[in-house]
């Protein structure tokens, strides 16, 4: 008798739990940023905060918060994680809030508690770390965290006061004399990429969809030089300002509105938005060329962000222009996922990454995975947790386990492939694909 969906789902869930994994994208905060750590700190350092529902320590505020977020996917999977990690079968309520919080705080007093969750409960061998507060950092543990080099700040180097959505400017991250020559600036970018690659970075990361659209157009050297000259000249006329240097600010989220500031306009009002776009378009194409030369993939945030021209299809000119560059399209362009199905079938240098998608929507992630299995070669599919804490990373893994087991069971029920094929797919996505692609030799 053929197994039913629930039997297959259960079998694959158990198999997924038993396998070693590599998370291809995370923002795991340093332990020092997680202390003192309790339930409130956890919630504020999670996607639950993105629901936009505020709360304080009063029972009334907590009750209203739980009432409003209880069915949100971010909250649901974090709650499932906490129930498994801390042995609570009951749902979170106002009455047991403090009990849950005390249990979490007590657990985090144990050294390496977060690391144990990541390695034992999640089963991660390695995690790719995008430390937006310190681009290229491995949190001091290079044997576990493989760093991504977040190059977003360079798109705002036409001024010392312009910042990206994380409040980063290249001159505050790497202090040096201001550069007004475009060729010299591009050289600085290339030197930085080389230095971070030598320091262990395995990929570049561009989350500029939070700042502008992904509509990058080819730009001539002359047009770029002229635009950069006007921008830097305008910057030089500004009153001198102290550049933000990563001082006191919350590292909980790089969501728009939660960061120190967005793009700062030049005070004399002479910065032409068209010049900014021209410079950024040119730089993006230069980075794509450098990535191919250095054999570094580029992880690009696609889909959600500022929501205007941030779907992945806008990257087609660059993808087509640089066939040797490997474009990793994070989050599969949600909610414009059809872009991925088309791009992945047309361009072999496109690599879809399901990170964050299962947390956003189980149903959408299942639809996307079905299409990727049918449209992409198996070796090009990845997943990462895309979280700040170990507890939420486990929740993200539970969400992906659900999506993966559901999808594979459905494929078998319809006769698309066999149980043995499903097990092969699990190992490929969770470990073998990222291990090979990012050259993580120690992740076996």
N, C-alpha and C positions, 0 to 999 in steps of 0.2 A: 504494500500500500504506500502511495506517495505521501511524504510528510506534508503537514499543513503549514500555513504561514507562521503560526505561533511557534511551532516546533523548530522551524528553521531560524526564526528570529532569536529564540532562546539559545540555540546552538551557536549562532554567529556572535551573539553578545558575549557568551562565555569565551569563545575563541579570541575575540578582540581584546578582552580583559587580559588574556594570557600572553599577548604578543608584545614585543618591544616596539617602541614608537619614537618618532622624531616629530616634534612640533615645529613647523616651518615658520612660525611667526608668533612672537609674544612680546610683552612689555613688562616682564616680571620685575617688580620694584626691588631695590636693594633692601635687605633685612632691616637696616637702620631706618628706612622710611616707613616700616610697618610696625613701629613701636612707639607708644603702647598700642596694642592691636586688640580690638574687640569687635563685636558685631557691627556697631556703628561705623567703625573705621573700615571694616570689610565692605559694607554696603556703599560707603562713599568712595571706595576704590574699586568700584565695579561698574558694569554697564547699567545696573539698576539706577544709578544716579542719572543716567541719560533719560530716564522716564520723566524727569523734570518735576518730581513730587518731593517737596521738602518735608523735613520732619525734625523734631527735637526730642528731648528726653521725656516729655510728658506723655502720659498714657493716651490722651486724646489725639495728639499729633501722630503717635505711632499707629494708633488704630486707623486713622484716616489714611495714612501711608499704606498700610497693609491692604486696606479695602480697595485702594486704587491700583496697586501694582500686582495683586495676587495672581492674576492670570497673564501678566506680561511674560514673554518667553525668557527675558533676561533673569527675572526673579524666579521663575519656575525651576530653571536648571541650576541656579545657584542654591536654591532651597534643597533640591534633590542631592546636590553635592554635600551640603552641610549635614543632611540627615544620614548619609552614608559615612561621612568622615567622623562625625561626633556622636553617632549612635542615638539620634533622636528620631523616633518614628512619627511623632506628632507634628502637625504643621506649626509654623511660627505664629505666635499670637502675642497680644499685649501682655498677657499674664506670664508667659514663659520667656519673654524677650530677654530679661536680665539673666535668667538661667542659661540660655543659649550663649549670651555674651560672655558670661563668666567662664563657661566651658572653653570657648574659643580663646579667650585671653590666657587662661591657664595653660592650654596646649602650646601657645606661642612663647611661653616662657622657657620651653625646652629648646636648646640649641638645635638648629637645622630642622625645625619642625616643617617649615615650608618645603625644604629640599626633600624631606622624606615623603611628603604628599606627592611631589612631582615624580620621584623615582619609584616609589613603592605602589602607591595607589594608581597613579597615572601610567607608570611603566615607561616613562621617557628615558631614552638613552642620551639624547641631546635635545636642546631647544635653540632655535634661532632667535636671538634677542635684538629687538629694535628699541634701544634706549634713547628715546627722543630728548631726554634731559642731559645726556652725555653721549652724543652720536659715536658709535663704534665701540662702546663699552661692552665688556663681557661680565660685568658685576664682580670682577675679581675671581671668577671661576671658569677659566677658559676650557677646562676639561669637560664642562657641562654646557655652558652657554657659548654658542658660536655667534659672534656678533654680525649684525647687519650694519652697514654704514649709511646712516640717514643723511642724505645730501641736500635736503630741502632748503636749508638755510642759504645755500649758494645762490638760489634764485632771487634772493633779496639783497645781494651784495652790491647793488647799484647805489646804496646809501648805507650809512652807519646806523641810521635810525629806523629803517624799514625792517620789519620782522615777519616771520611766518606765524601760523596759528599757534605754535608752541612758544612764541616769544623769542625765537632764535634768529640771530643774525650772524653771518660767518665771522665778522670782526669781533664779536663778543665771545664766540666759541674758540676762535684761534686769533688772539690779538696780534695785529701787525699794522704796518702803514697802509693807508687807504690806497687802493689801486684805481687809476683812472684810464688805464690802457687795457682794452679788451683782450688782446693777445696775452698780456701778462696775467690778467685775471683767469683766463682759461688755463694757463699754465699752472696757476695756483690750485685750481680745481683738480687738475690731473695729478699734481704732486700729492695732494691730499688723498686722492684715491689710491695712489701707489703706496703711500705710507700706511694707510689703513689696511690695505690688502696684505702688506708685509706684517702688519700687527695681528692678523688672524681673521679679518673680515671676509665673509664668504659670499656676500651679496650686497648690492646697493639697495637703498629704499627711498622711494619718492612718494610722499603722501600729499602732494600739492593739490589734490582734488578738494582739500579743505580750504584752499586759498583762492583757487581759480578753476576754470574748466580744463579739460584735457585736450582741448583743441589746439595742439601744437602744429604750426605751419612751418614749412621750410623757409629759411631766411638767408639772404646773401650775406657774405662777410661785410660788404660795404654798408648795407642797411643796419646790420647789428652794431658795427663800429660807430655809426652816426648816432644811433639810439642810445648806446651806452655812454658816448661822450656827452650827450645832452643831459642824461640822468645824473652822471657823476658831477658834472658842472653845477647842476642845480643843488646837489647834495653838498658841495663845497661851499655854497653860499648860505647854508643853514647855520644858525647859531649852534655852537658846539654843545652836544648833549652827551651825558654819560650813557654809554650803551648798556643795555640789560645784560647781565653777566651770569644768569642762572642762579641768582640769589634766592631769597625766601619766596617760595611759591609752592603750591600743592602739586605733587606729581601724580595725582590720582587719575587724570584723564586728559587726553589731547583732543577732547571734543570741542567744537566751536563754542565759544562763550565761557569755557572753563580755564582758558589759558591767560597769561599776562596781557596779551594784546594781539591784535591782528595787524595787517599791513599798515604801517604808519605813513601817512601822506607827508610829502615834503612841506615844510612850514610856509615856504613862499608860494606854494600852489603851482609851481612850474613843472611838476612831474606829469608828463603826458602819459595817460594809461596805455596808449598805443605804443609808446616807447618801452614801457615796462613789459608789455606782451611781446614785442619784438625781441627784446633782450632775453626774456625767459624762454621763448620758442627756440631761439638760437642755442642757448645753453643746453636745453633739453636734447637737441639733436647732437650737440657735442658730447654730452654725457653718454648718449646711446652709442656713439662711435667709440668712445673710450672704453665702455663696458665690453664691447666686442674685442678690442685690442687686448684688454686685461683678462678676458675670459671670466668676467663677473656677471652673473645674472642681475637683472633689475626687477625688484619687487615694486609694483605700482598699485597704489590704492585706487580701486575703480568702483564706480557705482555711487553709494552714499558718500556724502561730503557736503559741499555747498549745494549740490543737487542740480547745478546748471552746467550742461555739457560735460558732465563727469562720468557718463557711461563709456564703456570701453571702446566702442566703435570709433570714437574720436582719435584713438591712438593708431588707427590704421596707416596714416601716412608714414609714421615713424617705423611701425612694424614692417611695412613693405620696403622702406628705404634701407633698413639695416637687417638683412636676413641672418647675419651672423650674431646678432644680439638676441639674447634670450630674455623675453618679456614674461615675467610672472605676474599674472593679473589677479591680485588679491581680491577676495570677497566675490569673485565671479560677477562683477558689475551689478550686483543686486541694487535695485529691483529690475534692472534692464538685462536680465540674464541671457536673453536670446542673442545679444551681442557676442557672448562667449561661444555659444554653439556655432555661430557663423565664423568667428575669427579662428577658432581652434581647428575647424575643418579646412580652412583656406591657407593658414600660415603655420608651418611646422615649428616656427620659433616662438609660438605662443604656448604658455604653460598655465593652465587654470589652477588656482589655489582656492579651496573651499573655506579657508579660514574665516571665522566669524559668522559665516552664513547659517550654520545650524542653530546658532544662538539667536540670530535675527528671525528665522522662520524655518521650522522643521519641514513644513510642506514644500517651501521653495527649494530648500537644500536637497530634498529627495527628488524633486523634478529635475534639478540641475545635475545631480549625480547620475540619474537615469540617462540623461542626454550625453553626458561626458563619456560614460561607458560605451554608448553607441557611436559617438562622433570623434572622440579623441583616442589616440593610442594610449594604452594603459600606463606607459612609463611617464606620461606628462601630467598626471593628476596628483595634487598635493592637498594637505590639510594642516592647519595650525590653529592653536587655541585662541590667539590674539587677546590675551588677558593680562591683568596686572598682578594678580595674586594666585597662589597655588590652589586655594579653594575654588575660585572661579575657573581656573584652568581645568580642574577636575570636572566641574559642571559643564564646561564646553566640550570636554571629551565624552561625557555621558550623552550630550546632545548629538554629537557626531556618531557615537556608537549606535544610537537609536536610528539615525538617518541611514547609516551604512548597513545595519542589519535589516532594516525595513526594505531598502532598495534591493539588496541582494536576494532576500527571500522572494520578493515580487518577481525578480528576473527568473528565478528558478521555477516558481509556480507557473509562469507563462512559457517555460521551456526555452528561454533565451540561452541559458548555459547551465552547467552542472554545479553541484555542491563543491566539487573539487576546484572548479573555476572560481567560485566565490571565495574560497580560502586563499587562493593565489592573489586575488584582487585585494583582499584585506592586507596581506603582507606587503604588497607592492605600494599601496597608498600610505600605509602607516610607517614603513621603514625603508624599504629598498629604494623607492623612487627618490626621496630626499637624501638618503645616504650617498647615492651615486651622483645625483645632480649637483649637490653642494659640496661634494668631495669630502665627506665627513668620515674619514678612514677609521676613526676610533669609535664609531657608533655601531659596532656590531654586537 
